Amino acid sequence: MKAGIIAAGEGSRLAQGGIPTPKPLVEVCGVSLLERTLRLLAASGIEEVALIVNEAFAEVASVATGLGLLPVRTVIKSTESSMHSLHELAPLVGDARFVLCTVDSIVLPAEFTGFVDHFRAHPELDLLLSYTDFVDDEKPLYIGVAEDQRVLGLGDSVKNSPHVTVGLYGMSPAVLPNLEKCIARGTKRLRNFLGQLLHDGVAAQGYRLSKAVDVDRPSDVRVAEDFLREHRI
């Protein structure tokens, strides 16, 4: 199984808060977000990674390959949104079922591996969405999930749900034609693409994580470090 890593953001909120380091290279407990993500993917049995990085931080690509953790194919391109980043990665990962993750989500290693194993064990799924009840985001994407883990909805339609999505997804090639349609229509965000997939009835399921921290602001670094230290990681 392959994986895609979205790391094409500008990291503007980190920079404004006094951390000018490219987001993928920001360290949490002494390990960069990029290295942590690659280590988790390697531990989960991923065989090859496609990474997209912002043109302003092209050096991140050489750092990724230099780590030697996994074979990494890189795309250096600034994109409009995470959905457009996925579109750039699709030719490199979309020949089979793949895992997609954002570089800035801190997840417990056992839960990350459990997510990948679950997706690998259920080939009938075209979409697996991770979620948590830990909400610490300025613009969270709410998700409604039934007891059997069927996804009931995303966004405003389930805004009273206690759960929000995490930047870790399982996808099959079956979702990519819809991605092309969304790009052609001018759809701007990954969450809108995911919503369209649910509307079109793809085989989707949720996967619960105990907690995940998105590192977008300097304060998030401290929250993530406390989270990992709490679990002695």
C-alpha positions as YAML, in Angstrom:
chain: A
units: angstrom
residues:
- id: 1
  name: MET
  ca: [0.00, 0.00, 0.00]
- id: 2
  name: LYS
  ca: [1.15, 3.52, -0.81]
- id: 3
  name: ALA
  ca: [0.55, 6.77, 1.03]
- id: 4
  name: GLY
  ca: [0.32, 10.44, 0.21]
- id: 5
  name: ILE
  ca: [1.43, 13.22, 2.53]
- id: 6
  name: ILE
  ca: [0.01, 16.71, 2.11]
- id: 7
  name: ALA
  ca: [2.59, 19.26, 3.24]
- id: 8
  name: ALA
  ca: [1.99, 22.12, 0.83]
- id: 9
  name: GLY
  ca: [0.59, 24.68, 3.26]
- id: 10
  name: GLU
  ca: [2.34, 27.95, 4.02]
- id: 11
  name: GLY
  ca: [2.35, 27.54, 7.80]
- id: 12
  name: SER
  ca: [1.34, 31.19, 8.11]
- id: 13
  name: ARG
  ca: [-0.14, 30.92, 11.61]
- id: 14
  name: LEU
  ca: [3.04, 29.33, 12.92]
- id: 15
  name: ALA
  ca: [5.14, 32.04, 11.29]
- id: 16
  name: GLN
  ca: [2.94, 34.80, 12.68]
- id: 17
  name: GLY
  ca: [3.36, 33.26, 16.12]
- id: 18
  name: GLY
  ca: [7.15, 33.34, 15.91]
- id: 19
  name: ILE
  ca: [7.97, 29.94, 14.36]
- id: 20
  name: PRO
  ca: [9.35, 30.68, 10.85]
- id: 21
  name: THR
  ca: [10.44, 27.07, 10.28]
- id: 22
  name: PRO
  ca: [8.59, 25.35, 7.39]
- id: 23
  name: LYS
  ca: [5.70, 23.52, 9.02]
- id: 24
  name: PRO
  ca: [6.84, 20.00, 8.02]
- id: 25
  name: LEU
  ca: [10.14, 20.63, 9.81]
- id: 26
  name: VAL
  ca: [8.62, 22.02, 13.02]
- id: 27
  name: GLU
  ca: [9.65, 19.76, 15.89]
- id: 28
  name: VAL
  ca: [7.36, 18.20, 18.46]
- id: 29
  name: CYS
  ca: [9.28, 16.49, 21.28]
- id: 30
  name: GLY
  ca: [12.45, 16.79, 19.23]
- id: 31
  name: VAL
  ca: [11.10, 15.11, 16.08]
- id: 32
  name: SER
  ca: [9.89, 17.01, 13.03]
- id: 33
  name: LEU
  ca: [6.30, 16.61, 11.88]
- id: 34
  name: LEU
  ca: [7.59, 15.21, 8.60]
- id: 35
  name: GLU
  ca: [9.85, 12.58, 10.18]
- id: 36
  name: ARG
  ca: [7.14, 11.58, 12.64]
- id: 37
  name: THR
  ca: [4.66, 11.05, 9.80]
- id: 38
  name: LEU
  ca: [7.12, 9.02, 7.73]
- id: 39
  name: ARG
  ca: [7.99, 6.85, 10.73]
- id: 40
  name: LEU
  ca: [4.32, 6.14, 11.38]
- id: 41
  name: LEU
  ca: [3.76, 5.19, 7.75]
- id: 42
  name: ALA
  ca: [6.80, 2.91, 7.72]
- id: 43
  name: ALA
  ca: [5.66, 1.23, 10.94]
- id: 44
  name: SER
  ca: [2.24, 0.68, 9.34]
- id: 45
  name: GLY
  ca: [3.67, -1.28, 6.43]
- id: 46
  name: ILE
  ca: [3.43, 1.45, 3.81]
- id: 47
  name: GLU
  ca: [5.82, 0.69, 0.96]
- id: 48
  name: GLU
  ca: [6.08, 4.02, -0.87]
- id: 49
  name: VAL
  ca: [5.17, 7.64, -0.17]
- id: 50
  name: ALA
  ca: [4.27, 10.56, -2.41]
- id: 51
  name: LEU
  ca: [4.86, 13.94, -0.78]
- id: 52
  name: ILE
  ca: [3.73, 17.37, -1.93]
- id: 53
  name: VAL
  ca: [5.49, 20.44, -0.54]
- id: 54
  name: ASN
  ca: [5.06, 24.16, -1.03]
- id: 55
  name: GLU
  ca: [7.32, 25.82, -3.59]
- id: 56
  name: ALA
  ca: [8.49, 28.24, -0.89]
- id: 57
  name: PHE
  ca: [9.87, 25.33, 1.11]
- id: 58
  name: ALA
  ca: [11.33, 23.13, -1.60]
- id: 59
  name: GLU
  ca: [14.11, 22.00, 0.75]
- id: 60
  name: VAL
  ca: [11.55, 19.88, 2.60]
- id: 61
  name: ALA
  ca: [11.59, 17.44, -0.31]
- id: 62
  name: SER
  ca: [15.32, 16.72, 0.05]
- id: 63
  name: VAL
  ca: [14.92, 16.36, 3.82]
- id: 64
  name: ALA
  ca: [12.24, 13.71, 3.27]
- id: 65
  name: THR
  ca: [14.36, 11.64, 0.90]
- id: 66
  name: GLY
  ca: [17.45, 12.13, 3.07]
- id: 67
  name: LEU
  ca: [15.79, 10.55, 6.09]
- id: 68
  name: GLY
  ca: [15.87, 7.20, 4.29]
- id: 69
  name: LEU
  ca: [12.78, 5.91, 6.07]
- id: 70
  name: LEU
  ca: [10.76, 5.08, 2.94]
- id: 71
  name: PRO
  ca: [11.01, 5.56, -0.80]
- id: 72
  name: VAL
  ca: [9.62, 9.09, -1.29]
- id: 73
  name: ARG
  ca: [8.47, 10.64, -4.56]
- id: 74
  name: THR
  ca: [8.03, 14.37, -4.27]
- id: 75
  name: VAL
  ca: [5.93, 17.05, -5.93]
- id: 76
  name: ILE
  ca: [7.00, 20.64, -5.36]
- id: 77
  name: LYS
  ca: [4.00, 22.83, -6.02]
- id: 78
  name: SER
  ca: [1.94, 25.44, -4.20]
- id: 79
  name: THR
  ca: [-1.74, 24.54, -4.41]
- id: 80
  name: GLU
  ca: [-5.07, 26.24, -3.71]
- id: 81
  name: SER
  ca: [-6.19, 23.70, -1.12]
- id: 82
  name: SER
  ca: [-5.63, 20.22, 0.27]
- id: 83
  name: MET
  ca: [-8.01, 18.92, -2.37]
- id: 84
  name: HIS
  ca: [-5.76, 20.31, -5.10]
- id: 85
  name: SER
  ca: [-2.76, 18.77, -3.33]
- id: 86
  name: LEU
  ca: [-4.50, 15.40, -3.45]
- id: 87
  name: HIS
  ca: [-5.10, 15.93, -7.14]
- id: 88
  name: GLU
  ca: [-1.36, 16.40, -7.66]
- id: 89
  name: LEU
  ca: [-0.55, 13.27, -5.65]
- id: 90
  name: ALA
  ca: [-3.21, 11.06, -7.26]
- id: 91
  name: PRO
  ca: [-1.09, 9.97, -10.26]
- id: 92
  name: LEU
  ca: [1.60, 8.75, -7.84]
- id: 93
  name: VAL
  ca: [-0.61, 6.83, -5.40]
- id: 94
  name: GLY
  ca: [-3.98, 6.25, -7.04]
- id: 95
  name: ASP
  ca: [-3.23, 2.99, -8.88]
- id: 96
  name: ALA
  ca: [-4.42, 1.09, -5.80]
- id: 97
  name: ARG
  ca: [-5.98, 1.80, -2.39]
- id: 98
  name: PHE
  ca: [-3.89, 4.33, -0.48]
- id: 99
  name: VAL
  ca: [-3.60, 6.25, 2.77]
- id: 100
  name: LEU
  ca: [-3.64, 10.04, 2.72]
- id: 101
  name: CYS
  ca: [-2.45, 12.13, 5.64]
- id: 102
  name: THR
  ca: [-1.70, 15.72, 6.44]
- id: 103
  name: VAL
  ca: [1.75, 16.35, 7.87]
- id: 104
  name: ASP
  ca: [0.52, 18.31, 10.88]
- id: 105
  name: SER
  ca: [-1.74, 15.80, 12.67]
- id: 106
  name: ILE
  ca: [-0.27, 14.25, 15.83]
- id: 107
  name: VAL
  ca: [-1.82, 10.84, 16.45]
- id: 108
  name: LEU
  ca: [-0.87, 8.02, 18.83]
- id: 109
  name: PRO
  ca: [1.32, 5.51, 16.93]
- id: 110
  name: ALA
  ca: [-0.80, 2.49, 17.84]
- id: 111
  name: GLU
  ca: [-3.95, 4.24, 16.64]
- id: 112
  name: PHE
  ca: [-2.31, 5.37, 13.40]
- id: 113
  name: THR
  ca: [-1.22, 1.79, 12.68]
- id: 114
  name: GLY
  ca: [-4.65, 0.52, 13.69]
- id: 115
  name: PHE
  ca: [-6.27, 2.85, 11.16]
- id: 116
  name: VAL
  ca: [-4.04, 1.63, 8.33]
- id: 117
  name: ASP
  ca: [-4.56, -2.02, 9.32]
- id: 118
  name: HIS
  ca: [-8.33, -1.52, 9.39]
- id: 119
  name: PHE
  ca: [-8.36, 0.01, 5.93]
- id: 120
  name: ARG
  ca: [-6.12, -2.76, 4.62]
- id: 121
  name: ALA
  ca: [-8.43, -5.40, 6.11]
- id: 122
  name: HIS
  ca: [-11.59, -3.95, 4.53]
- id: 123
  name: PRO
  ca: [-11.11, -3.82, 0.76]
- id: 124
  name: GLU
  ca: [-14.81, -3.12, 0.31]
- id: 125
  name: LEU
  ca: [-14.30, 0.42, 1.65]
- id: 126
  name: ASP
  ca: [-13.67, 3.27, -0.77]
- id: 127
  name: LEU
  ca: [-13.32, 5.85, 2.00]
- id: 128
  name: LEU
  ca: [-12.23, 5.58, 5.62]
- id: 129
  name: LEU
  ca: [-12.41, 8.77, 7.70]
- id: 130
  name: SER
  ca: [-10.65, 9.07, 11.04]
- id: 131
  name: TYR
  ca: [-12.34, 11.12, 13.74]
- id: 132
  name: THR
  ca: [-12.06, 12.14, 17.38]
- id: 133
  name: ASP
  ca: [-14.08, 13.92, 20.03]
- id: 134
  name: PHE
  ca: [-11.12, 16.20, 20.88]
- id: 135
  name: VAL
  ca: [-12.05, 19.52, 19.25]
- id: 136
  name: ASP
  ca: [-9.30, 22.14, 19.16]
- id: 137
  name: ASP
  ca: [-9.54, 23.69, 15.71]
- id: 138
  name: GLU
  ca: [-10.71, 27.06, 14.45]
- id: 139
  name: LYS
  ca: [-12.69, 25.46, 11.62]
- id: 140
  name: PRO
  ca: [-13.34, 21.82, 12.52]
- id: 141
  name: LEU
  ca: [-15.11, 19.49, 10.13]
- id: 142
  name: TYR
  ca: [-17.86, 17.80, 12.12]
- id: 143
  name: ILE
  ca: [-18.72, 14.21, 11.30]
- id: 144
  name: GLY
  ca: [-21.74, 12.15, 12.22]
- id: 145
  name: VAL
  ca: [-21.09, 8.44, 12.73]
- id: 146
  name: ALA
  ca: [-23.54, 5.64, 13.50]
- id: 147
  name: GLU
  ca: [-22.87, 2.87, 16.01]
- id: 148
  name: ASP
  ca: [-21.77, 0.57, 13.19]
- id: 149
  name: GLN
  ca: [-19.33, 3.31, 12.03]
- id: 150
  name: ARG
  ca: [-21.32, 4.28, 8.95]
- id: 151
  name: VAL
  ca: [-20.72, 7.94, 8.17]
- id: 152
  name: LEU
  ca: [-24.00, 9.84, 8.46]
- id: 153
  name: GLY
  ca: [-22.80, 13.23, 7.29]
- id: 154
  name: LEU
  ca: [-20.17, 15.95, 7.35]
- id: 155
  name: GLY
  ca: [-20.15, 19.65, 8.12]
- id: 156
  name: ASP
  ca: [-23.19, 21.77, 8.88]
- id: 157
  name: SER
  ca: [-25.63, 18.89, 8.53]
- id: 158
  name: VAL
  ca: [-24.10, 17.25, 11.64]
- id: 159
  name: LYS
  ca: [-22.74, 20.32, 13.45]
- id: 160
  name: ASN
  ca: [-24.23, 19.09, 16.73]
- id: 161
  name: SER
  ca: [-22.07, 15.98, 16.59]
- id: 162
  name: PRO
  ca: [-19.33, 15.71, 19.25]
- id: 163
  name: HIS
  ca: [-16.91, 14.34, 16.67]
- id: 164
  name: VAL
  ca: [-14.58, 16.00, 14.15]
- id: 165
  name: THR
  ca: [-12.45, 14.56, 11.39]
- id: 166
  name: VAL
  ca: [-8.69, 14.08, 11.60]
- id: 167
  name: GLY
  ca: [-6.17, 14.50, 8.78]
- id: 168
  name: LEU
  ca: [-5.86, 10.77, 8.13]
- id: 169
  name: TYR
  ca: [-7.85, 9.10, 5.37]
- id: 170
  name: GLY
  ca: [-8.07, 5.83, 3.48]
- id: 171
  name: MET
  ca: [-9.11, 6.06, -0.17]
- id: 172
  name: SER
  ca: [-9.54, 3.77, -3.13]
- id: 173
  name: PRO
  ca: [-9.06, 4.61, -6.82]
- id: 174
  name: ALA
  ca: [-12.86, 4.67, -7.08]
- id: 175
  name: VAL
  ca: [-12.91, 8.17, -5.54]
- id: 176
  name: LEU
  ca: [-10.59, 9.72, -8.11]
- id: 177
  name: PRO
  ca: [-13.10, 10.26, -10.95]
- id: 178
  name: ASN
  ca: [-15.15, 12.30, -8.49]
- id: 179
  name: LEU
  ca: [-12.01, 14.26, -7.62]
- id: 180
  name: GLU
  ca: [-11.58, 15.14, -11.29]
- id: 181
  name: LYS
  ca: [-15.18, 16.35, -11.43]
- id: 182
  name: CYS
  ca: [-14.70, 18.51, -8.34]
- id: 183
  name: ILE
  ca: [-11.58, 20.08, -9.82]
- id: 184
  name: ALA
  ca: [-13.43, 20.78, -13.08]
- id: 185
  name: ARG
  ca: [-16.31, 22.40, -11.17]
- id: 186
  name: GLY
  ca: [-13.96, 24.66, -9.24]
- id: 187
  name: THR
  ca: [-14.52, 23.03, -5.85]
- id: 188
  name: LYS
  ca: [-11.98, 24.52, -3.46]
- id: 189
  name: ARG
  ca: [-11.61, 22.40, -0.33]
- id: 190
  name: LEU
  ca: [-10.94, 18.79, 0.61]
- id: 191
  name: ARG
  ca: [-13.95, 18.78, 2.94]
- id: 192
  name: ASN
  ca: [-16.22, 19.66, 0.02]
- id: 193
  name: PHE
  ca: [-14.78, 16.79, -1.99]
- id: 194
  name: LEU
  ca: [-15.37, 14.40, 0.91]
- id: 195
  name: GLY
  ca: [-18.93, 15.66, 1.25]
- id: 196
  name: GLN
  ca: [-19.51, 15.03, -2.44]
- id: 197
  name: LEU
  ca: [-18.25, 11.47, -2.07]
- id: 198
  name: LEU
  ca: [-20.78, 10.81, 0.68]
- id: 199
  name: HIS
  ca: [-23.53, 12.43, -1.38]
- id: 200
  name: ASP
  ca: [-22.67, 10.09, -4.24]
- id: 201
  name: GLY
  ca: [-22.91, 7.06, -1.97]
- id: 202
  name: VAL
  ca: [-19.34, 5.74, -1.91]
- id: 203
  name: ALA
  ca: [-18.65, 2.92, 0.55]
- id: 204
  name: ALA
  ca: [-17.52, 4.97, 3.56]
- id: 205
  name: GLN
  ca: [-16.84, 4.28, 7.21]
- id: 206
  name: GLY
  ca: [-15.49, 6.14, 10.24]
- id: 207
  name: TYR
  ca: [-12.60, 5.10, 12.45]
- id: 208
  name: ARG
  ca: [-12.41, 6.56, 15.92]
- id: 209
  name: LEU
  ca: [-9.17, 7.88, 17.43]
- id: 210
  name: SER
  ca: [-8.92, 8.81, 21.09]
- id: 211
  name: LYS
  ca: [-7.30, 12.14, 20.31]
- id: 212
  name: ALA
  ca: [-5.42, 14.02, 17.60]
- id: 213
  name: VAL
  ca: [-3.74, 17.43, 17.66]
- id: 214
  name: ASP
  ca: [-3.34, 19.54, 14.53]
- id: 215
  name: VAL
  ca: [-0.24, 21.71, 14.73]
- id: 216
  name: ASP
  ca: [-1.27, 25.01, 13.19]
- id: 217
  name: ARG
  ca: [-0.22, 27.52, 15.88]
- id: 218
  name: PRO
  ca: [2.67, 27.75, 18.34]
- id: 219
  name: SER
  ca: [0.30, 26.84, 21.17]
- id: 220
  name: ASP
  ca: [-0.54, 23.62, 19.34]
- id: 221
  name: VAL
  ca: [3.08, 22.51, 19.64]
- id: 222
  name: ARG
  ca: [2.79, 22.64, 23.41]
- id: 223
  name: VAL
  ca: [-0.54, 20.80, 23.37]
- id: 224
  name: ALA
  ca: [0.92, 18.10, 21.12]
- id: 225
  name: GLU
  ca: [3.99, 17.70, 23.31]
- id: 226
  name: ASP
  ca: [1.87, 17.37, 26.44]
- id: 227
  name: PHE
  ca: [-0.27, 14.80, 24.65]
- id: 228
  name: LEU
  ca: [2.72, 12.65, 23.65]
- id: 229
  name: ARG
  ca: [4.41, 12.95, 27.04]
- id: 230
  name: GLU
  ca: [1.19, 11.90, 28.72]
- id: 231
  name: HIS
  ca: [1.45, 8.64, 26.77]
- id: 232
  name: ARG
  ca: [5.25, 8.45, 27.23]
- id: 233
  name: ILE
  ca: [5.93, 8.79, 23.52]
...
